Amino acid sequence: MMTVRTTVAFTLGALMAAVTVTERAAAQASNYPSMQVPTASTRDYTAAVSSGAGTTALFQWREAWQPRRHWQLDAGLTDRKGSDALSLFVGGGIGQEITRARGDQPLDVLLTAGAGAALGGGATVVRIPVGVSIGHTFGLEQGMAITPYVHPRASLDWASGAGRSGGSQSEVSLNFDLGVNFQVNAQFAVRAAAAFTGSDLGGAQDTFAVGFNWTPAPLARR
């Protein structure tokens, strides 16, 4: 069985490798990590910065609407390298817990589905992803915890505009996140993730993000 120290070392090593991959990529960024841990939220807010062929400022809001289920809103801006135009993206989705870790199995599993669009520079990229976030939370001292997770998903992608002579193109792609959530206390966490995309549409590429997650005090889970 892997120890907490081994798990942390493995996760951080994988994330460092993801940064290296991201830095070598050379296409415009219209992809960003989902930053989705494998459990449903009561209410939380995430602010993150993502890097790739540009810099993305990301904001996420998750809110419960049934037990073990939440909806979420994503919004942000991307400043693309080599482009004078900012790209705006908006999206929404749901998360539904499939199972929680217990004595006979160690994994938390969250089913996810959503839709999002990025617009800017005369181009439009739309994605409709469905996937599962899978991970495990390791308790640490003084109420802290660390949750490594993966978030594979299949996505229907559509792009039109710049670089396509005004035409459009669609495809089905496979994508996944590799991430880690470090819970500092019941309200505050640091979250990092890399997104690897199989899409060739809209200049999509691998990206890496670091963000801060906050849960309001009355709703904070311990």
C-alpha positions as a Markdown table, in Angstrom:
| # | Residue | x | y | z |
|---|---|---|---|---|
| 1 | Met | 0.0 | 0.0 | 0.0 |
| 2 | Met | 1.3 | 3.5 | -0.9 |
| 3 | Thr | 2.1 | 5.8 | 2.0 |
| 4 | Val | 0.9 | 9.4 | 2.1 |
| 5 | Arg | 4.5 | 10.5 | 1.5 |
| 6 | Thr | 4.9 | 8.3 | -1.5 |
| 7 | Thr | 1.5 | 9.5 | -2.9 |
| 8 | Val | 2.5 | 13.1 | -2.5 |
| 9 | Ala | 5.9 | 12.6 | -4.1 |
| 10 | Phe | 4.3 | 10.8 | -7.1 |
| 11 | Thr | 1.7 | 13.4 | -7.6 |
| 12 | Leu | 4.1 | 16.4 | -7.4 |
| 13 | Gly | 6.5 | 14.6 | -9.8 |
| 14 | Ala | 3.7 | 14.1 | -12.3 |
| 15 | Leu | 2.6 | 17.7 | -12.1 |
| 16 | Met | 6.2 | 18.9 | -12.7 |
| 17 | Ala | 6.3 | 16.7 | -15.8 |
| 18 | Ala | 3.0 | 18.3 | -16.9 |
| 19 | Val | 4.6 | 21.8 | -16.6 |
| 20 | Thr | 7.4 | 20.7 | -18.9 |
| 21 | Val | 5.0 | 19.4 | -21.5 |
| 22 | Thr | 3.0 | 22.6 | -21.3 |
| 23 | Glu | 6.0 | 24.8 | -21.8 |
| 24 | Arg | 7.0 | 22.9 | -25.0 |
| 25 | Ala | 3.5 | 23.3 | -26.6 |
| 26 | Ala | 3.1 | 25.8 | -29.3 |
| 27 | Ala | -0.5 | 26.5 | -30.1 |
| 28 | Gln | -3.1 | 29.0 | -28.8 |
| 29 | Ala | -4.6 | 28.1 | -25.5 |
| 30 | Ser | -8.4 | 27.4 | -25.4 |
| 31 | Asn | -8.2 | 24.5 | -22.9 |
| 32 | Tyr | -7.9 | 24.6 | -19.1 |
| 33 | Pro | -8.0 | 22.1 | -16.3 |
| 34 | Ser | -11.4 | 21.3 | -14.8 |
| 35 | Met | -10.0 | 21.7 | -11.2 |
| 36 | Gln | -12.6 | 19.1 | -10.2 |
| 37 | Val | -12.0 | 17.0 | -7.2 |
| 38 | Pro | -13.9 | 13.6 | -7.0 |
| 39 | Thr | -16.5 | 14.7 | -4.5 |
| 40 | Ala | -19.6 | 16.9 | -4.8 |
| 41 | Ser | -19.5 | 20.4 | -3.4 |
| 42 | Thr | -21.9 | 22.1 | -1.0 |
| 43 | Arg | -20.7 | 25.5 | -2.1 |
| 44 | Asp | -17.2 | 26.6 | -3.1 |
| 45 | Tyr | -15.3 | 29.2 | -5.2 |
| 46 | Thr | -12.1 | 28.6 | -7.1 |
| 47 | Ala | -9.8 | 31.3 | -8.6 |
| 48 | Ala | -6.9 | 30.0 | -10.7 |
| 49 | Val | -4.3 | 31.0 | -13.3 |
| 50 | Ser | -3.6 | 28.6 | -16.1 |
| 51 | Ser | -0.6 | 28.7 | -18.5 |
| 52 | Gly | 0.0 | 27.2 | -21.9 |
| 53 | Ala | 0.4 | 29.2 | -25.1 |
| 54 | Gly | -1.2 | 32.0 | -23.2 |
| 55 | Thr | -2.3 | 33.0 | -19.7 |
| 56 | Thr | -5.8 | 32.3 | -18.5 |
| 57 | Ala | -7.6 | 33.7 | -15.5 |
| 58 | Leu | -10.3 | 31.3 | -14.4 |
| 59 | Phe | -13.1 | 31.6 | -11.9 |
| 60 | Gln | -15.4 | 28.7 | -10.8 |
| 61 | Trp | -18.5 | 28.6 | -8.6 |
| 62 | Arg | -20.0 | 25.3 | -7.4 |
| 63 | Glu | -23.3 | 25.0 | -5.6 |
| 64 | Ala | -25.3 | 22.0 | -4.3 |
| 65 | Trp | -28.8 | 21.6 | -5.6 |
| 66 | Gln | -29.4 | 18.0 | -4.3 |
| 67 | Pro | -27.6 | 15.7 | -1.9 |
| 68 | Arg | -24.3 | 14.6 | -3.4 |
| 69 | Arg | -24.9 | 16.7 | -6.5 |
| 70 | His | -23.8 | 20.2 | -7.6 |
| 71 | Trp | -23.9 | 22.5 | -10.5 |
| 72 | Gln | -21.0 | 24.7 | -11.5 |
| 73 | Leu | -20.3 | 27.9 | -13.5 |
| 74 | Asp | -16.9 | 28.6 | -15.2 |
| 75 | Ala | -15.8 | 32.0 | -16.6 |
| 76 | Gly | -12.6 | 33.6 | -17.5 |
| 77 | Leu | -10.3 | 35.3 | -20.0 |
| 78 | Thr | -7.3 | 34.0 | -22.0 |
| 79 | Asp | -4.5 | 36.3 | -23.2 |
| 80 | Arg | -3.0 | 34.3 | -26.1 |
| 81 | Lys | 0.6 | 34.6 | -27.1 |
| 82 | Gly | 1.1 | 36.2 | -30.5 |
| 83 | Ser | -2.5 | 37.6 | -30.5 |
| 84 | Asp | -3.8 | 41.1 | -29.6 |
| 85 | Ala | -7.3 | 39.7 | -28.9 |
| 86 | Leu | -8.5 | 38.3 | -25.6 |
| 87 | Ser | -10.5 | 35.1 | -25.6 |
| 88 | Leu | -13.6 | 35.0 | -23.3 |
| 89 | Phe | -14.8 | 31.6 | -22.2 |
| 90 | Val | -18.0 | 30.6 | -20.2 |
| 91 | Gly | -19.3 | 27.2 | -19.3 |
| 92 | Gly | -21.5 | 25.2 | -16.9 |
| 93 | Gly | -21.9 | 21.7 | -15.7 |
| 94 | Ile | -23.1 | 19.3 | -13.1 |
| 95 | Gly | -21.3 | 16.8 | -10.8 |
| 96 | Gln | -23.0 | 13.7 | -9.3 |
| 97 | Glu | -21.2 | 11.5 | -6.7 |
| 98 | Ile | -21.2 | 7.8 | -7.8 |
| 99 | Thr | -19.5 | 6.5 | -4.7 |
| 100 | Arg | -17.4 | 7.6 | -1.7 |
| 101 | Ala | -14.4 | 5.8 | -0.3 |
| 102 | Arg | -15.2 | 3.3 | 2.4 |
| 103 | Gly | -13.7 | 0.2 | 4.0 |
| 104 | Asp | -14.1 | -2.1 | 1.0 |
| 105 | Gln | -13.0 | 0.3 | -1.7 |
| 106 | Pro | -10.6 | 3.3 | -1.5 |
| 107 | Leu | -11.9 | 5.7 | -4.2 |
| 108 | Asp | -14.2 | 8.7 | -4.5 |
| 109 | Val | -15.9 | 8.8 | -7.9 |
| 110 | Leu | -17.8 | 11.8 | -9.3 |
| 111 | Leu | -19.7 | 11.8 | -12.6 |
| 112 | Thr | -19.3 | 15.1 | -14.5 |
| 113 | Ala | -21.0 | 16.6 | -17.6 |
| 114 | Gly | -21.0 | 20.1 | -19.0 |
| 115 | Ala | -20.7 | 22.5 | -21.9 |
| 116 | Gly | -18.5 | 25.5 | -22.6 |
| 117 | Ala | -17.5 | 28.0 | -25.3 |
| 118 | Ala | -14.4 | 30.1 | -25.9 |
| 119 | Leu | -14.8 | 33.2 | -28.2 |
| 120 | Gly | -12.2 | 35.7 | -29.3 |
| 121 | Gly | -10.1 | 36.8 | -32.3 |
| 122 | Gly | -12.8 | 35.8 | -34.7 |
| 123 | Ala | -12.8 | 32.2 | -33.6 |
| 124 | Thr | -15.3 | 30.1 | -31.6 |
| 125 | Val | -14.6 | 26.8 | -29.8 |
| 126 | Val | -17.4 | 24.8 | -28.2 |
| 127 | Arg | -16.8 | 21.7 | -26.0 |
| 128 | Ile | -19.4 | 19.3 | -24.5 |
| 129 | Pro | -17.4 | 16.9 | -22.1 |
| 130 | Val | -18.6 | 13.9 | -20.1 |
| 131 | Gly | -16.3 | 12.1 | -17.6 |
| 132 | Val | -15.5 | 10.9 | -14.1 |
| 133 | Ser | -13.2 | 12.4 | -11.5 |
| 134 | Ile | -11.5 | 9.7 | -9.5 |
| 135 | Gly | -9.3 | 10.1 | -6.4 |
| 136 | His | -8.7 | 9.5 | -2.7 |
| 137 | Thr | -8.3 | 11.8 | 0.2 |
| 138 | Phe | -5.4 | 11.2 | 2.6 |
| 139 | Gly | -5.8 | 12.8 | 6.0 |
| 140 | Leu | -2.8 | 14.6 | 7.4 |
| 141 | Glu | -2.0 | 16.3 | 10.8 |
| 142 | Gln | -3.8 | 19.3 | 12.2 |
| 143 | Gly | -6.9 | 18.8 | 10.0 |
| 144 | Met | -5.1 | 19.0 | 6.7 |
| 145 | Ala | -5.6 | 16.6 | 3.8 |
| 146 | Ile | -4.3 | 15.9 | 0.3 |
| 147 | Thr | -6.4 | 14.5 | -2.5 |
| 148 | Pro | -4.6 | 13.3 | -5.7 |
| 149 | Tyr | -7.1 | 12.7 | -8.6 |
| 150 | Val | -7.5 | 12.1 | -12.3 |
| 151 | His | -10.4 | 13.4 | -14.4 |
| 152 | Pro | -10.7 | 11.6 | -17.8 |
| 153 | Arg | -13.5 | 12.7 | -20.1 |
| 154 | Ala | -14.8 | 12.4 | -23.7 |
| 155 | Ser | -15.7 | 15.6 | -25.4 |
| 156 | Leu | -17.6 | 16.6 | -28.5 |
| 157 | Asp | -15.7 | 19.6 | -29.9 |
| 158 | Trp | -16.7 | 22.2 | -32.5 |
| 159 | Ala | -14.7 | 25.1 | -33.9 |
| 160 | Ser | -15.1 | 27.8 | -36.4 |
| 161 | Gly | -13.6 | 31.1 | -37.5 |
| 162 | Ala | -10.0 | 32.2 | -37.5 |
| 163 | Gly | -7.6 | 29.9 | -39.2 |
| 164 | Arg | -10.4 | 27.9 | -40.9 |
| 165 | Ser | -11.3 | 30.3 | -43.7 |
| 166 | Gly | -14.6 | 30.9 | -42.0 |
| 167 | Gly | -15.5 | 27.3 | -42.0 |
| 168 | Ser | -16.2 | 24.9 | -39.1 |
| 169 | Gln | -15.1 | 21.5 | -38.0 |
| 170 | Ser | -16.1 | 19.0 | -35.3 |
| 171 | Glu | -14.6 | 15.9 | -33.6 |
| 172 | Val | -14.8 | 13.7 | -30.6 |
| 173 | Ser | -11.7 | 13.9 | -28.3 |
| 174 | Leu | -10.4 | 12.2 | -25.2 |
| 175 | Asn | -9.0 | 14.5 | -22.5 |
| 176 | Phe | -7.8 | 14.1 | -18.9 |
| 177 | Asp | -6.7 | 16.1 | -15.9 |
| 178 | Leu | -4.0 | 15.0 | -13.4 |
| 179 | Gly | -4.4 | 17.1 | -10.2 |
| 180 | Val | -4.0 | 17.4 | -6.5 |
| 181 | Asn | -6.0 | 19.3 | -3.8 |
| 182 | Phe | -4.2 | 20.3 | -0.6 |
| 183 | Gln | -6.8 | 21.1 | 2.1 |
| 184 | Val | -5.2 | 23.6 | 4.5 |
| 185 | Asn | -8.3 | 23.7 | 6.7 |
| 186 | Ala | -12.1 | 23.3 | 6.5 |
| 187 | Gln | -12.4 | 26.5 | 4.4 |
| 188 | Phe | -9.3 | 26.9 | 2.4 |
| 189 | Ala | -7.4 | 24.7 | -0.1 |
| 190 | Val | -4.7 | 25.0 | -2.8 |
| 191 | Arg | -5.4 | 23.2 | -6.0 |
| 192 | Ala | -3.1 | 22.4 | -8.9 |
| 193 | Ala | -3.8 | 20.4 | -12.1 |
| 194 | Ala | -2.6 | 19.7 | -15.6 |
| 195 | Ala | -5.0 | 19.2 | -18.5 |
| 196 | Phe | -4.0 | 17.0 | -21.4 |
| 197 | Thr | -6.2 | 17.3 | -24.5 |
| 198 | Gly | -6.6 | 15.0 | -27.5 |
| 199 | Ser | -8.4 | 17.7 | -29.5 |
| 200 | Asp | -6.8 | 19.5 | -32.5 |
| 201 | Leu | -9.5 | 22.0 | -32.8 |
| 202 | Gly | -9.2 | 25.7 | -32.0 |
| 203 | Gly | -5.4 | 25.4 | -31.3 |
| 204 | Ala | -6.2 | 23.4 | -28.2 |
| 205 | Gln | -3.2 | 22.3 | -26.1 |
| 206 | Asp | -2.0 | 21.0 | -22.8 |
| 207 | Thr | -2.2 | 23.4 | -19.9 |
| 208 | Phe | -1.3 | 23.7 | -16.2 |
| 209 | Ala | -3.1 | 25.6 | -13.5 |
| 210 | Val | -2.7 | 26.6 | -9.9 |
| 211 | Gly | -5.6 | 28.0 | -7.9 |
| 212 | Phe | -7.1 | 28.7 | -4.5 |
| 213 | Asn | -10.4 | 27.2 | -3.3 |
| 214 | Trp | -12.6 | 28.7 | -0.6 |
| 215 | Thr | -15.7 | 27.2 | 1.1 |
| 216 | Pro | -17.8 | 29.6 | 3.2 |
| 217 | Ala | -17.5 | 28.9 | 6.9 |
| 218 | Pro | -21.1 | 27.8 | 7.6 |
| 219 | Leu | -20.9 | 25.2 | 4.8 |
| 220 | Ala | -17.3 | 24.0 | 5.4 |
| 221 | Arg | -16.9 | 20.2 | 5.7 |
| 222 | Arg | -14.5 | 18.6 | 8.0 |
